[in-house]
Amino acid sequence: MKTTRSKDEPDLLYYCNKNHTSEIVNEFFIPEKNDDTLWVHITPSTKDELKKIIESLNIHTLAAEAIASFSDSPRMDVYSYHTYISTFIIKEDYSNVRISILLGDNYVITHEEENDLQFFSTILEDFQDHPQHMSSPGHILYHILDHVSQYYLQAVDAIADEIQELEKSVFKYPFANEIGHEVYNWKGKIHNLRQIVEAQESVINDIGESDSKYINEDSAIYLKTLGKNFERVVSAFDTFIETLTGIFDLQMSLKSDHMNSIMKTLTLVSVIFIPMTFIAGLYGMNFENMPELTWNFGYGLALVVMFGIGISIALFFRSKGWWGKRPSQDKRNK
């Protein structure tokens, strides 16, 4: 039967190898039998209990400081009787939460940076439903890190959908400046996530290849497979960064094409009016001996010539496909 404890008390889950069962206990203790294990989970609201647990253990000073705090990057420190591991989990808003893990002979202590993470509630349910997942400190570590990798893989799928929508928006709103801002923000966010995941991949590989006594041969095999999950995440982040760069280049190209179209239209209009301007300027000179100025139909003839040249130039541009569609294209469209 599943049970939970008060938020002011740490979660303590005890695995009995003889019965292959797990149960929540009230106090921290080191299992007497080497085949039994204890998992302790500490939150910020139960940090005072962590101090008591550390005082009851004979652990290295640096290990005690590490489990009581959080590292700025994923790492693994191996001590004589303990192993410290720092990892990060990703939240729904793509921010990271730091986790400190301490492995002993037959116990594991986890310390999360924030309260009420759904992540550890899921793990607690998993250990209660599948007690064999707690059969050794190495197996507990594997299942915790496996959940970490699954969270990142889910984030990869969610980010892929976000980027796909961003790519579609380029064609809907090609001139929206907000798209460029989103691309910049996403690239920075993914770059930071990539750095963390790459470091975690390195830690996972180190764990799988380490000779730590807390990692038996069985759990080591499982841990080595986790490296592939993190490798997939790193590869996906690299692809996302390239895609975002392509989205930005695509928007700049669409803007450039639009600007070129505007300049083309203005240029064609200018070319049409240049001959008209020339004729108007020619007959606008105030010379006395200009016979055309005395013609009865000089004004009308000048207008006919100017508009005739303008229309001829416009039709020539259309026949070349420089302005509008070619007549042959109009026939094919019909």
C-alpha positions as a Markdown table, in Angstrom:
| # | Residue | x | y | z |
|---|---|---|---|---|
| 1 | Met | 0.0 | 0.0 | 0.0 |
| 2 | Lys | 1.3 | 3.4 | -0.9 |
| 3 | Thr | 1.9 | 5.9 | 1.9 |
| 4 | Thr | 3.3 | 9.4 | 2.1 |
| 5 | Arg | 4.8 | 11.4 | 4.8 |
| 6 | Ser | 4.4 | 15.0 | 6.0 |
| 7 | Lys | 6.1 | 17.7 | 3.9 |
| 8 | Asp | 8.1 | 18.6 | 7.0 |
| 9 | Glu | 9.6 | 15.1 | 7.2 |
| 10 | Pro | 12.0 | 13.6 | 4.7 |
| 11 | Asp | 10.9 | 10.6 | 2.6 |
| 12 | Leu | 12.6 | 7.4 | 3.9 |
| 13 | Leu | 12.0 | 4.3 | 1.9 |
| 14 | Tyr | 13.4 | 1.0 | 3.1 |
| 15 | Tyr | 14.0 | -2.1 | 0.8 |
| 16 | Cys | 14.1 | -5.6 | 2.3 |
| 17 | Asn | 15.9 | -7.9 | 0.0 |
| 18 | Lys | 14.6 | -11.0 | 1.8 |
| 19 | Asn | 10.9 | -10.2 | 1.1 |
| 20 | His | 11.6 | -8.0 | -2.0 |
| 21 | Thr | 9.4 | -5.3 | -0.5 |
| 22 | Ser | 9.7 | -1.6 | 0.1 |
| 23 | Glu | 8.1 | 0.4 | 2.9 |
| 24 | Ile | 8.3 | 3.9 | 4.3 |
| 25 | Val | 10.0 | 4.2 | 7.7 |
| 26 | Asn | 10.0 | 7.0 | 10.2 |
| 27 | Glu | 13.7 | 7.3 | 11.1 |
| 28 | Phe | 17.0 | 7.2 | 9.3 |
| 29 | Phe | 19.1 | 4.1 | 10.0 |
| 30 | Ile | 21.8 | 2.2 | 8.2 |
| 31 | Pro | 20.4 | -1.2 | 7.2 |
| 32 | Glu | 22.2 | -4.0 | 9.1 |
| 33 | Lys | 22.1 | -6.4 | 6.2 |
| 34 | Asn | 24.2 | -5.5 | 3.2 |
| 35 | Asp | 21.5 | -6.7 | 0.8 |
| 36 | Asp | 19.0 | -4.2 | 2.2 |
| 37 | Thr | 19.0 | -0.5 | 1.1 |
| 38 | Leu | 17.5 | 2.8 | 2.3 |
| 39 | Trp | 16.6 | 5.8 | 0.2 |
| 40 | Val | 16.4 | 9.1 | 1.9 |
| 41 | His | 15.0 | 12.2 | 0.0 |
| 42 | Ile | 15.6 | 15.7 | 1.4 |
| 43 | Thr | 13.8 | 18.9 | 0.4 |
| 44 | Pro | 14.5 | 22.5 | 1.4 |
| 45 | Ser | 11.8 | 22.2 | 4.0 |
| 46 | Thr | 13.5 | 19.1 | 5.6 |
| 47 | Lys | 17.0 | 20.3 | 5.4 |
| 48 | Asp | 17.4 | 20.3 | 9.2 |
| 49 | Glu | 16.9 | 16.6 | 9.1 |
| 50 | Leu | 19.8 | 16.3 | 6.6 |
| 51 | Lys | 22.1 | 17.9 | 9.1 |
| 52 | Lys | 21.2 | 15.3 | 11.7 |
| 53 | Ile | 21.7 | 12.5 | 9.2 |
| 54 | Ile | 25.1 | 13.8 | 8.2 |
| 55 | Glu | 26.2 | 14.0 | 11.8 |
| 56 | Ser | 25.2 | 10.4 | 12.3 |
| 57 | Leu | 27.3 | 9.2 | 9.4 |
| 58 | Asn | 31.1 | 8.9 | 9.2 |
| 59 | Ile | 31.6 | 10.7 | 5.9 |
| 60 | His | 34.2 | 12.9 | 4.4 |
| 61 | Thr | 33.9 | 16.6 | 5.2 |
| 62 | Leu | 33.8 | 17.5 | 1.5 |
| 63 | Ala | 31.1 | 14.9 | 0.9 |
| 64 | Ala | 29.1 | 16.3 | 3.7 |
| 65 | Glu | 29.4 | 19.8 | 2.3 |
| 66 | Ala | 28.5 | 18.6 | -1.2 |
| 67 | Ile | 25.3 | 16.8 | -0.2 |
| 68 | Ala | 24.2 | 19.7 | 1.9 |
| 69 | Ser | 24.7 | 22.2 | -1.0 |
| 70 | Phe | 24.4 | 22.1 | -4.8 |
| 71 | Ser | 27.0 | 22.1 | -7.6 |
| 72 | Asp | 26.9 | 24.6 | -10.4 |
| 73 | Ser | 27.4 | 21.8 | -12.9 |
| 74 | Pro | 26.9 | 18.1 | -13.1 |
| 75 | Arg | 29.9 | 16.2 | -11.6 |
| 76 | Met | 30.9 | 13.1 | -9.7 |
| 77 | Asp | 33.3 | 12.9 | -6.7 |
| 78 | Val | 34.5 | 9.6 | -5.4 |
| 79 | Tyr | 35.6 | 9.3 | -1.7 |
| 80 | Ser | 36.8 | 6.4 | 0.3 |
| 81 | Tyr | 33.4 | 5.3 | 1.6 |
| 82 | His | 31.0 | 7.5 | -0.4 |
| 83 | Thr | 30.3 | 8.8 | -3.9 |
| 84 | Tyr | 28.8 | 12.2 | -4.6 |
| 85 | Ile | 26.9 | 12.9 | -7.8 |
| 86 | Ser | 25.4 | 16.2 | -8.9 |
| 87 | Thr | 22.7 | 16.2 | -11.6 |
| 88 | Phe | 20.1 | 18.5 | -13.0 |
| 89 | Ile | 16.5 | 17.9 | -14.0 |
| 90 | Ile | 14.5 | 20.0 | -16.4 |
| 91 | Lys | 11.1 | 21.5 | -15.6 |
| 92 | Glu | 8.1 | 22.2 | -17.8 |
| 93 | Asp | 9.3 | 25.8 | -18.3 |
| 94 | Tyr | 12.8 | 24.4 | -19.4 |
| 95 | Ser | 14.5 | 25.7 | -16.4 |
| 96 | Asn | 16.8 | 23.4 | -14.4 |
| 97 | Val | 16.7 | 22.2 | -10.8 |
| 98 | Arg | 19.9 | 20.9 | -9.1 |
| 99 | Ile | 20.0 | 17.6 | -7.4 |
| 100 | Ser | 22.7 | 16.3 | -5.0 |
| 101 | Ile | 23.0 | 12.5 | -4.6 |
| 102 | Leu | 25.2 | 10.7 | -2.0 |
| 103 | Leu | 25.8 | 6.9 | -2.3 |
| 104 | Gly | 26.8 | 4.8 | 0.7 |
| 105 | Asp | 27.3 | 1.1 | 1.2 |
| 106 | Asn | 23.6 | 0.4 | 1.4 |
| 107 | Tyr | 21.9 | 3.7 | 1.4 |
| 108 | Val | 21.3 | 6.7 | -1.0 |
| 109 | Ile | 20.5 | 10.3 | 0.0 |
| 110 | Thr | 19.0 | 12.7 | -2.5 |
| 111 | His | 18.7 | 16.4 | -1.9 |
| 112 | Glu | 16.6 | 18.6 | -4.2 |
| 113 | Glu | 16.9 | 22.3 | -4.7 |
| 114 | Glu | 13.1 | 23.0 | -4.8 |
| 115 | Asn | 10.1 | 21.8 | -2.8 |
| 116 | Asp | 7.3 | 19.7 | -4.2 |
| 117 | Leu | 9.0 | 18.5 | -7.4 |
| 118 | Gln | 6.8 | 16.1 | -9.3 |
| 119 | Phe | 9.9 | 14.4 | -10.4 |
| 120 | Phe | 10.6 | 12.7 | -7.0 |
| 121 | Ser | 6.9 | 12.0 | -6.4 |
| 122 | Thr | 7.1 | 9.9 | -9.5 |
| 123 | Ile | 10.2 | 8.1 | -8.4 |
| 124 | Leu | 8.7 | 7.4 | -5.0 |
| 125 | Glu | 5.7 | 5.8 | -6.6 |
| 126 | Asp | 8.0 | 3.8 | -8.9 |
| 127 | Phe | 10.0 | 2.4 | -6.0 |
| 128 | Gln | 6.8 | 1.5 | -4.1 |
| 129 | Asp | 5.3 | -0.2 | -7.2 |
| 130 | His | 8.6 | -1.9 | -8.1 |
| 131 | Pro | 10.6 | -2.6 | -5.0 |
| 132 | Gln | 13.3 | -4.4 | -7.0 |
| 133 | His | 14.3 | -1.1 | -8.4 |
| 134 | Met | 15.9 | -0.4 | -4.9 |
| 135 | Ser | 17.8 | -3.7 | -4.8 |
| 136 | Ser | 21.2 | -1.8 | -4.5 |
| 137 | Pro | 22.5 | 1.8 | -4.4 |
| 138 | Gly | 23.5 | 1.4 | -8.0 |
| 139 | His | 20.0 | 0.5 | -9.1 |
| 140 | Ile | 18.5 | 3.4 | -7.2 |
| 141 | Leu | 21.0 | 5.7 | -8.9 |
| 142 | Tyr | 20.2 | 4.2 | -12.3 |
| 143 | His | 16.4 | 4.7 | -11.9 |
| 144 | Ile | 16.8 | 8.3 | -10.7 |
| 145 | Leu | 19.1 | 9.2 | -13.6 |
| 146 | Asp | 16.8 | 7.3 | -16.0 |
| 147 | His | 13.9 | 9.5 | -14.9 |
| 148 | Val | 16.2 | 12.5 | -15.4 |
| 149 | Ser | 17.0 | 11.4 | -19.0 |
| 150 | Gln | 13.3 | 10.8 | -19.7 |
| 151 | Tyr | 12.5 | 14.3 | -18.6 |
| 152 | Tyr | 15.0 | 15.7 | -21.0 |
| 153 | Leu | 13.7 | 13.5 | -23.8 |
| 154 | Gln | 10.2 | 14.8 | -23.2 |
| 155 | Ala | 11.6 | 18.3 | -23.2 |
| 156 | Val | 13.2 | 17.6 | -26.6 |
| 157 | Asp | 9.8 | 16.6 | -28.0 |
| 158 | Ala | 8.2 | 19.7 | -26.6 |
| 159 | Ile | 10.9 | 22.0 | -27.8 |
| 160 | Ala | 10.7 | 20.4 | -31.3 |
| 161 | Asp | 7.0 | 21.3 | -31.4 |
| 162 | Glu | 7.7 | 24.9 | -30.3 |
| 163 | Ile | 10.4 | 25.4 | -33.0 |
| 164 | Gln | 8.1 | 23.9 | -35.6 |
| 165 | Glu | 5.4 | 26.4 | -34.7 |
| 166 | Leu | 8.0 | 29.2 | -34.8 |
| 167 | Glu | 9.0 | 28.0 | -38.3 |
| 168 | Lys | 5.4 | 28.1 | -39.5 |
| 169 | Ser | 5.0 | 31.6 | -38.1 |
| 170 | Val | 7.8 | 32.9 | -40.4 |
| 171 | Phe | 5.6 | 32.3 | -43.4 |
| 172 | Lys | 2.5 | 33.7 | -41.7 |
| 173 | Tyr | 4.2 | 36.8 | -40.3 |
| 174 | Pro | 7.5 | 37.1 | -42.2 |
| 175 | Phe | 8.1 | 40.7 | -41.1 |
| 176 | Ala | 7.3 | 40.3 | -37.4 |
| 177 | Asn | 10.3 | 41.4 | -35.4 |
| 178 | Glu | 9.1 | 39.2 | -32.5 |
| 179 | Ile | 10.2 | 36.1 | -34.4 |
| 180 | Gly | 13.8 | 37.2 | -34.4 |
| 181 | His | 13.6 | 37.9 | -30.7 |
| 182 | Glu | 12.1 | 34.4 | -30.1 |
| 183 | Val | 14.9 | 32.8 | -32.1 |
| 184 | Tyr | 17.5 | 34.6 | -30.1 |
| 185 | Asn | 15.9 | 33.6 | -26.8 |
| 186 | Trp | 15.5 | 30.0 | -27.8 |
| 187 | Lys | 19.1 | 29.8 | -29.0 |
| 188 | Gly | 20.4 | 31.1 | -25.7 |
| 189 | Lys | 18.1 | 28.7 | -23.7 |
| 190 | Ile | 19.0 | 25.7 | -25.7 |
| 191 | His | 22.7 | 26.6 | -25.5 |
| 192 | Asn | 22.5 | 26.6 | -21.7 |
| 193 | Leu | 20.6 | 23.3 | -21.7 |
| 194 | Arg | 23.1 | 21.7 | -24.0 |
| 195 | Gln | 26.0 | 22.6 | -21.7 |
| 196 | Ile | 24.3 | 21.0 | -18.8 |
| 197 | Val | 23.2 | 17.8 | -20.7 |
| 198 | Glu | 26.7 | 17.4 | -22.2 |
| 199 | Ala | 28.2 | 17.6 | -18.7 |
| 200 | Gln | 25.7 | 15.1 | -17.5 |
| 201 | Glu | 26.5 | 12.7 | -20.4 |
| 202 | Ser | 30.1 | 12.9 | -19.3 |
| 203 | Val | 29.2 | 12.1 | -15.7 |
| 204 | Ile | 27.0 | 9.1 | -16.8 |
| 205 | Asn | 29.9 | 7.7 | -18.8 |
| 206 | Asp | 32.3 | 8.2 | -15.9 |
| 207 | Ile | 29.8 | 6.3 | -13.6 |
| 208 | Gly | 29.4 | 3.5 | -16.0 |
| 209 | Glu | 33.2 | 3.1 | -16.4 |
| 210 | Ser | 34.1 | 3.7 | -12.7 |
| 211 | Asp | 35.1 | 0.9 | -10.3 |
| 212 | Ser | 32.9 | 2.3 | -7.5 |
| 213 | Lys | 31.9 | -0.5 | -5.1 |
| 214 | Tyr | 28.4 | 1.0 | -5.1 |
| 215 | Ile | 28.0 | 0.2 | -8.8 |
| 216 | Asn | 27.7 | -3.6 | -9.3 |
| 217 | Glu | 28.1 | -5.3 | -12.6 |
| 218 | Asp | 24.4 | -5.5 | -13.2 |
| 219 | Ser | 23.6 | -1.8 | -12.5 |
| 220 | Ala | 26.7 | -0.7 | -14.5 |
| 221 | Ile | 25.2 | -2.2 | -17.6 |
| 222 | Tyr | 22.0 | -0.2 | -17.1 |
| 223 | Leu | 24.0 | 3.0 | -16.4 |
| 224 | Lys | 26.0 | 2.7 | -19.6 |
| 225 | Thr | 22.8 | 2.7 | -21.6 |
| 226 | Leu | 21.8 | 6.1 | -20.1 |
| 227 | Gly | 24.7 | 7.7 | -21.9 |
| 228 | Lys | 23.0 | 7.1 | -25.2 |
| 229 | Asn | 19.8 | 8.9 | -24.0 |
| 230 | Phe | 21.8 | 12.0 | -23.1 |
| 231 | Glu | 23.8 | 11.7 | -26.3 |
| 232 | Arg | 20.4 | 11.8 | -28.2 |
| 233 | Val | 19.5 | 14.9 | -26.2 |
| 234 | Val | 22.8 | 16.7 | -27.0 |
| 235 | Ser | 22.4 | 15.8 | -30.7 |
| 236 | Ala | 18.8 | 17.1 | -30.7 |
| 237 | Phe | 19.9 | 20.4 | -29.1 |
| 238 | Asp | 22.6 | 20.8 | -31.8 |
| 239 | Thr | 19.9 | 20.2 | -34.5 |
| 240 | Phe | 17.6 | 22.8 | -32.8 |
| 241 | Ile | 20.3 | 25.4 | -32.9 |
| 242 | Glu | 20.9 | 24.8 | -36.6 |
| 243 | Thr | 17.2 | 24.9 | -37.3 |
| 244 | Leu | 16.8 | 28.2 | -35.4 |
| 245 | Thr | 19.7 | 29.7 | -37.4 |
| 246 | Gly | 17.9 | 28.5 | -40.5 |
| 247 | Ile | 14.6 | 30.1 | -39.4 |
| 248 | Phe | 16.4 | 33.4 | -38.8 |
| 249 | Asp | 18.1 | 33.3 | -42.2 |
| 250 | Leu | 14.8 | 32.4 | -43.8 |
| 251 | Gln | 13.1 | 35.4 | -42.3 |
| 252 | Met | 15.9 | 37.7 | -43.3 |
| 253 | Ser | 15.7 | 36.2 | -46.8 |
| 254 | Leu | 11.9 | 36.8 | -47.0 |
| 255 | Lys | 12.4 | 40.4 | -45.8 |
| 256 | Ser | 15.2 | 40.9 | -48.3 |
| 257 | Asp | 13.0 | 39.5 | -51.1 |
| 258 | His | 10.2 | 41.8 | -50.1 |
| 259 | Met | 12.5 | 44.8 | -50.0 |
| 260 | Asn | 13.9 | 43.8 | -53.4 |
| 261 | Ser | 10.3 | 43.6 | -54.8 |
| 262 | Ile | 9.6 | 47.1 | -53.5 |
| 263 | Met | 12.8 | 48.5 | -55.0 |
| 264 | Lys | 12.0 | 46.7 | -58.2 |
| 265 | Thr | 8.5 | 48.3 | -58.4 |
| 266 | Leu | 9.9 | 51.8 | -57.6 |
| 267 | Thr | 12.7 | 51.3 | -60.2 |
| 268 | Leu | 10.2 | 50.3 | -62.9 |
| 269 | Val | 7.9 | 53.2 | -62.1 |
| 270 | Ser | 10.9 | 55.6 | -62.3 |
| 271 | Val | 11.9 | 54.1 | -65.7 |
| 272 | Ile | 8.4 | 54.7 | -67.1 |
| 273 | Phe | 8.4 | 58.3 | -66.0 |
| 274 | Ile | 11.9 | 59.2 | -67.1 |
| 275 | Pro | 11.0 | 59.7 | -70.8 |
| 276 | Met | 7.9 | 61.7 | -69.7 |
| 277 | Thr | 10.0 | 63.8 | -67.5 |
| 278 | Phe | 12.5 | 64.3 | -70.4 |
| 279 | Ile | 9.8 | 65.4 | -72.8 |
| 280 | Ala | 8.2 | 67.7 | -70.3 |
| 281 | Gly | 11.6 | 69.2 | -69.4 |
| 282 | Leu | 12.5 | 69.6 | -73.1 |
| 283 | Tyr | 9.4 | 71.6 | -73.9 |
| 284 | Gly | 9.5 | 73.4 | -70.7 |
| 285 | Met | 12.6 | 75.4 | -71.7 |
| 286 | Asn | 11.9 | 79.0 | -72.4 |
| 287 | Phe | 13.6 | 79.4 | -75.8 |
| 288 | Glu | 11.9 | 81.7 | -78.3 |
| 289 | Asn | 12.5 | 79.6 | -81.4 |
| 290 | Met | 10.7 | 76.3 | -80.5 |
| 291 | Pro | 8.3 | 75.6 | -83.4 |
| 292 | Glu | 6.3 | 72.9 | -81.5 |
| 293 | Leu | 5.1 | 75.4 | -79.0 |
| 294 | Thr | 3.1 | 77.3 | -81.7 |
| 295 | Trp | 1.4 | 74.2 | -83.0 |
| 296 | Asn | -2.3 | 74.0 | -82.5 |
| 297 | Phe | -2.1 | 70.3 | -81.5 |
| 298 | Gly | 1.3 | 70.5 | -79.9 |
| 299 | Tyr | 0.0 | 70.0 | -76.3 |
| 300 | Gly | -2.2 | 67.0 | -77.2 |
| 301 | Leu | 0.6 | 65.4 | -79.3 |
| 302 | Ala | 3.1 | 65.8 | -76.4 |
| 303 | Leu | 0.6 | 64.0 | -74.0 |
| 304 | Val | 0.0 | 61.2 | -76.5 |
| 305 | Val | 3.8 | 60.7 | -77.0 |
| 306 | Met | 4.5 | 60.7 | -73.2 |
| 307 | Phe | 1.7 | 58.3 | -72.3 |
| 308 | Gly | 2.4 | 56.2 | -75.4 |
| 309 | Ile | 6.0 | 55.8 | -74.4 |
| 310 | Gly | 5.0 | 55.0 | -70.7 |
| 311 | Ile | 2.5 | 52.4 | -71.8 |
| 312 | Ser | 4.9 | 50.8 | -74.2 |
| 313 | Ile | 7.6 | 50.5 | -71.6 |
| 314 | Ala | 5.1 | 49.0 | -69.1 |
| 315 | Leu | 4.0 | 46.4 | -71.7 |
| 316 | Phe | 7.6 | 45.6 | -72.5 |
| 317 | Phe | 8.3 | 45.0 | -68.8 |
| 318 | Arg | 5.2 | 42.8 | -68.6 |
| 319 | Ser | 6.2 | 40.7 | -71.6 |
| 320 | Lys | 9.6 | 40.1 | -69.9 |
| 321 | Gly | 7.9 | 39.1 | -66.7 |
| 322 | Trp | 9.5 | 41.9 | -64.8 |
| 323 | Trp | 6.2 | 43.4 | -63.8 |
| 324 | Gly | 3.2 | 41.3 | -63.1 |
| 325 | Lys | 2.8 | 38.0 | -65.0 |
| 326 | Arg | 3.7 | 37.3 | -68.6 |
| 327 | Pro | 0.8 | 36.9 | -71.0 |
| 328 | Ser | 1.8 | 33.3 | -71.6 |
| 329 | Gln | 1.5 | 32.6 | -67.8 |
| 330 | Asp | -2.0 | 34.1 | -67.7 |
| 331 | Lys | -3.1 | 31.7 | -70.5 |
| 332 | Arg | -1.6 | 28.7 | -68.7 |
| 333 | Asn | -3.3 | 29.8 | -65.4 |
| 334 | Lys | -6.7 | 29.9 | -67.3 |
